[in-house]
Amino acid sequence: MFPGRVHLGFGGVRSTDRYLVLLRHGETEWTISRQHTGRTDISLTEAGRQEARAAGERLAGMAFDHVVTSPLGRAVETCELAGFGEGAVTDEALMEWDYGEYEGLTTVEIQETSRDWSLFDDGCPGGETAAEVGARVDPLVDAARQGRGNRLFVAHGHVLRVVGARWVGLPAEDGVKLNLGTAAICILGFEHDRPVITHWNETARIP
């Protein structure tokens, strides 16, 4: 068990609820420059570390039976700084979208040669499509929906947007409709046993 610390930081979420919490990693140099950061193992900035600690304070009071993180360093460090590193396990299913030939490029740079390109619609040459990302996260999503206990996933912006879409039964491509900031927290839960999005893109603020 990964106990919370003081209080429930989100209104409407009760200690008796069953939930899956998503936490995106904190800021990196490439999130600042808006470069696509898939499998490049880039570190958090100092501001990103502060964001991760602040996210941990926002999660104070929430308890988790399972904590799963992407194996990439920026996600692992975010998990640790948020206070949930002990006992956490890594799973490659939560790695960021494989951007293939577009790794390290911004959307503006990509659209210089592919004018109408959209990640969720078109995927990446040499990388993944939205459907392929959905297929690899579906087993984790299904386990969270059907299993017992509460879970925390610590990962990356685009893959967690796909997790959010799949949680409520939408195609992976509909993750395009779910924006997600750095160190943002999302709570996925249930209403009358129907999977719902309870909170989305709650951003930890640095004082």
URVEN-V612703 format. One record per residue. N is the residue number from 1. RES is the residue in one small letter. SS is DSSP state (H for helix, E for strand, C for the rest). BURIAL is + if it has 9 or more other C-alpha atoms within 8 Angstrom, else -. D_CENTER is the distance of its C-alpha to the mean C-alpha in Angstrom with 1 decimal. Layout:
n->N res->RES ss->SS burial->BURIAL d_center->D_CENTER
n->N res->RES ss->SS burial->BURIAL d_center->D_CENTER
//
This chain:
n->1 res->m ss->C burial->- d_center->20.7
n->2 res->f ss->E burial->+ d_center->18.4
n->3 res->p ss->C burial->- d_center->20.3
n->4 res->g ss->C burial->+ d_center->19.3
n->5 res->r ss->C burial->- d_center->21.8
n->6 res->v ss->C burial->- d_center->23.6
n->7 res->h ss->C burial->- d_center->22.6
n->8 res->l ss->C burial->+ d_center->20.1
n->9 res->g ss->C burial->+ d_center->18.4
n->10 res->f ss->C burial->- d_center->17.6
n->11 res->g ss->C burial->- d_center->20.6
n->12 res->g ss->C burial->- d_center->21.2
n->13 res->v ss->C burial->- d_center->19.1
n->14 res->r ss->C burial->- d_center->21.9
n->15 res->s ss->C burial->- d_center->22.2
n->16 res->t ss->C burial->- d_center->23.4
n->17 res->d ss->C burial->- d_center->20.4
n->18 res->r ss->C burial->- d_center->18.2
n->19 res->y ss->C burial->+ d_center->14.5
n->20 res->l ss->E burial->+ d_center->11.0
n->21 res->v ss->E burial->+ d_center->8.8
n->22 res->l ss->E burial->+ d_center->5.0
n->23 res->l ss->E burial->+ d_center->4.9
n->24 res->r ss->E burial->+ d_center->4.1
n->25 res->h ss->C burial->+ d_center->7.3
n->26 res->g ss->C burial->+ d_center->10.6
n->27 res->e ss->C burial->+ d_center->13.0
n->28 res->t ss->E burial->+ d_center->14.7
n->29 res->e ss->H burial->+ d_center->17.9
n->30 res->w ss->H burial->+ d_center->16.4
n->31 res->t ss->H burial->+ d_center->14.1
n->32 res->i ss->H burial->- d_center->17.4
n->33 res->s ss->H burial->- d_center->19.3
n->34 res->r ss->C burial->- d_center->16.8
n->35 res->q ss->C burial->+ d_center->17.2
n->36 res->h ss->C burial->+ d_center->15.1
n->37 res->t ss->C burial->+ d_center->13.6
n->38 res->g ss->C burial->+ d_center->12.9
n->39 res->r ss->C burial->+ d_center->14.8
n->40 res->t ss->C burial->- d_center->16.5
n->41 res->d ss->C burial->- d_center->15.9
n->42 res->i ss->C burial->+ d_center->16.2
n->43 res->s ss->C burial->- d_center->16.4
n->44 res->l ss->E burial->+ d_center->15.2
n->45 res->t ss->C burial->+ d_center->17.9
n->46 res->e ss->H burial->- d_center->19.7
n->47 res->a ss->H burial->+ d_center->18.2
n->48 res->g ss->H burial->+ d_center->14.7
n->49 res->r ss->H burial->+ d_center->16.1
n->50 res->q ss->H burial->+ d_center->17.5
n->51 res->e ss->H burial->+ d_center->14.3
n->52 res->a ss->H burial->+ d_center->12.7
n->53 res->r ss->H burial->+ d_center->16.0
n->54 res->a ss->H burial->+ d_center->16.0
n->55 res->a ss->H burial->+ d_center->12.7
n->56 res->g ss->H burial->+ d_center->14.4
n->57 res->e ss->H burial->- d_center->17.4
n->58 res->r ss->H burial->+ d_center->15.6
n->59 res->l ss->C burial->+ d_center->14.6
n->60 res->a ss->C burial->+ d_center->18.2
n->61 res->g ss->C burial->+ d_center->19.9
n->62 res->m ss->C burial->+ d_center->17.1
n->63 res->a ss->C burial->+ d_center->17.8
n->64 res->f ss->E burial->+ d_center->15.9
n->65 res->d ss->C burial->+ d_center->17.8
n->66 res->h ss->E burial->+ d_center->15.1
n->67 res->v ss->E burial->+ d_center->12.4
n->68 res->v ss->E burial->+ d_center->10.7
n->69 res->t ss->E burial->+ d_center->9.1
n->70 res->s ss->C burial->+ d_center->9.1
n->71 res->p ss->C burial->+ d_center->12.8
n->72 res->l ss->C burial->+ d_center->12.4
n->73 res->g ss->H burial->+ d_center->14.0
n->74 res->r ss->H burial->+ d_center->11.7
n->75 res->a ss->H burial->+ d_center->9.0
n->76 res->v ss->H burial->+ d_center->12.0
n->77 res->e ss->H burial->+ d_center->13.7
n->78 res->t ss->H burial->+ d_center->11.1
n->79 res->c ss->H burial->+ d_center->11.2
n->80 res->e ss->H burial->+ d_center->15.0
n->81 res->l ss->H burial->+ d_center->15.6
n->82 res->a ss->C burial->+ d_center->13.9
n->83 res->g ss->C burial->+ d_center->16.4
n->84 res->f ss->C burial->+ d_center->14.8
n->85 res->g ss->C burial->+ d_center->15.7
n->86 res->e ss->C burial->- d_center->18.9
n->87 res->g ss->C burial->- d_center->18.7
n->88 res->a ss->C burial->+ d_center->15.1
n->89 res->v ss->E burial->- d_center->15.1
n->90 res->t ss->E burial->- d_center->13.4
n->91 res->d ss->C burial->+ d_center->12.8
n->92 res->e ss->H burial->- d_center->13.1
n->93 res->a ss->H burial->- d_center->11.6
n->94 res->l ss->H burial->+ d_center->8.1
n->95 res->m ss->C burial->+ d_center->9.6
n->96 res->e ss->C burial->+ d_center->8.9
n->97 res->w ss->C burial->+ d_center->11.3
n->98 res->d ss->C burial->+ d_center->14.8
n->99 res->y ss->C burial->+ d_center->16.5
n->100 res->g ss->H burial->+ d_center->19.9
n->101 res->e ss->H burial->- d_center->22.6
n->102 res->y ss->H burial->+ d_center->20.3
n->103 res->e ss->C burial->+ d_center->18.6
n->104 res->g ss->C burial->- d_center->19.3
n->105 res->l ss->C burial->+ d_center->20.6
n->106 res->t ss->C burial->+ d_center->19.9
n->107 res->t ss->H burial->+ d_center->20.0
n->108 res->v ss->H burial->- d_center->23.5
n->109 res->e ss->H burial->- d_center->24.7
n->110 res->i ss->H burial->+ d_center->23.6
n->111 res->q ss->C burial->+ d_center->25.4
n->112 res->e ss->C burial->- d_center->28.5
n->113 res->t ss->C burial->- d_center->29.2
n->114 res->s ss->C burial->- d_center->27.2
n->115 res->r ss->C burial->- d_center->27.8
n->116 res->d ss->C burial->- d_center->26.0
n->117 res->w ss->C burial->+ d_center->23.0
n->118 res->s ss->C burial->- d_center->19.7
n->119 res->l ss->H burial->+ d_center->16.7
n->120 res->f ss->H burial->+ d_center->15.8
n->121 res->d ss->H burial->+ d_center->19.6
n->122 res->d ss->H burial->+ d_center->20.9
n->123 res->g ss->C burial->+ d_center->18.5
n->124 res->c ss->C burial->+ d_center->19.7
n->125 res->p ss->C burial->+ d_center->23.1
n->126 res->g ss->C burial->- d_center->22.9
n->127 res->g ss->C burial->+ d_center->19.2
n->128 res->e ss->C burial->+ d_center->17.2
n->129 res->t ss->C burial->+ d_center->17.5
n->130 res->a ss->H burial->+ d_center->15.0
n->131 res->a ss->H burial->+ d_center->17.0
n->132 res->e ss->H burial->- d_center->16.7
n->133 res->v ss->H burial->+ d_center->12.9
n->134 res->g ss->H burial->+ d_center->13.3
n->135 res->a ss->H burial->- d_center->16.0
n->136 res->r ss->H burial->- d_center->14.2
n->137 res->v ss->H burial->+ d_center->11.3
n->138 res->d ss->H burial->+ d_center->14.0
n->139 res->p ss->H burial->- d_center->15.6
n->140 res->l ss->H burial->- d_center->12.7
n->141 res->v ss->H burial->+ d_center->12.3
n->142 res->d ss->H burial->- d_center->16.1
n->143 res->a ss->H burial->- d_center->16.4
n->144 res->a ss->H burial->+ d_center->14.3
n->145 res->r ss->H burial->- d_center->16.4
n->146 res->q ss->H burial->- d_center->19.6
n->147 res->g ss->C burial->- d_center->19.5
n->148 res->r ss->C burial->- d_center->20.7
n->149 res->g ss->C burial->+ d_center->18.9
n->150 res->n ss->C burial->+ d_center->15.7
n->151 res->r ss->E burial->+ d_center->12.4
n->152 res->l ss->E burial->+ d_center->9.5
n->153 res->f ss->E burial->+ d_center->6.5
n->154 res->v ss->E burial->+ d_center->5.6
n->155 res->a ss->E burial->+ d_center->4.3
n->156 res->h ss->C burial->+ d_center->4.6
n->157 res->g ss->H burial->+ d_center->5.3
n->158 res->h ss->H burial->+ d_center->7.4
n->159 res->v ss->H burial->+ d_center->6.3
n->160 res->l ss->H burial->+ d_center->3.6
n->161 res->r ss->H burial->+ d_center->6.8
n->162 res->v ss->H burial->+ d_center->8.8
n->163 res->v ss->H burial->+ d_center->7.7
n->164 res->g ss->H burial->+ d_center->8.6
n->165 res->a ss->H burial->+ d_center->11.7
n->166 res->r ss->H burial->+ d_center->12.7
n->167 res->w ss->H burial->+ d_center->12.6
n->168 res->v ss->C burial->+ d_center->15.3
n->169 res->g ss->C burial->- d_center->17.1
n->170 res->l ss->C burial->- d_center->16.6
n->171 res->p ss->C burial->+ d_center->16.9
n->172 res->a ss->H burial->+ d_center->13.9
n->173 res->e ss->H burial->+ d_center->15.7
n->174 res->d ss->H burial->+ d_center->15.1
n->175 res->g ss->H burial->+ d_center->11.5
n->176 res->v ss->H burial->- d_center->13.6
n->177 res->k ss->H burial->- d_center->14.5
n->178 res->l ss->C burial->+ d_center->11.2
n->179 res->n ss->C burial->- d_center->10.8
n->180 res->l ss->C burial->+ d_center->8.1
n->181 res->g ss->C burial->+ d_center->9.6
n->182 res->t ss->C burial->+ d_center->9.3
n->183 res->a ss->C burial->+ d_center->8.7
n->184 res->a ss->E burial->+ d_center->8.0
n->185 res->i ss->E burial->+ d_center->8.0
n->186 res->c ss->E burial->+ d_center->8.1
n->187 res->i ss->E burial->+ d_center->10.7
n->188 res->l ss->E burial->+ d_center->11.6
n->189 res->g ss->E burial->+ d_center->15.2
n->190 res->f ss->E burial->+ d_center->18.7
n->191 res->e ss->E burial->- d_center->21.7
n->192 res->h ss->C burial->- d_center->24.8
n->193 res->d ss->C burial->- d_center->22.8
n->194 res->r ss->E burial->- d_center->21.1
n->195 res->p ss->E burial->+ d_center->17.3
n->196 res->v ss->E burial->+ d_center->16.2
n->197 res->i ss->E burial->+ d_center->13.6
n->198 res->t ss->E burial->+ d_center->15.0
n->199 res->h ss->E burial->+ d_center->13.1
n->200 res->w ss->E burial->+ d_center->10.7
n->201 res->n ss->E burial->+ d_center->9.8
n->202 res->e ss->E burial->- d_center->11.9
n->203 res->t ss->E burial->+ d_center->12.3
n->204 res->a ss->C burial->+ d_center->14.0
n->205 res->r ss->C burial->- d_center->17.3
n->206 res->i ss->C burial->- d_center->19.3
n->207 res->p ss->C burial->- d_center->22.9
//
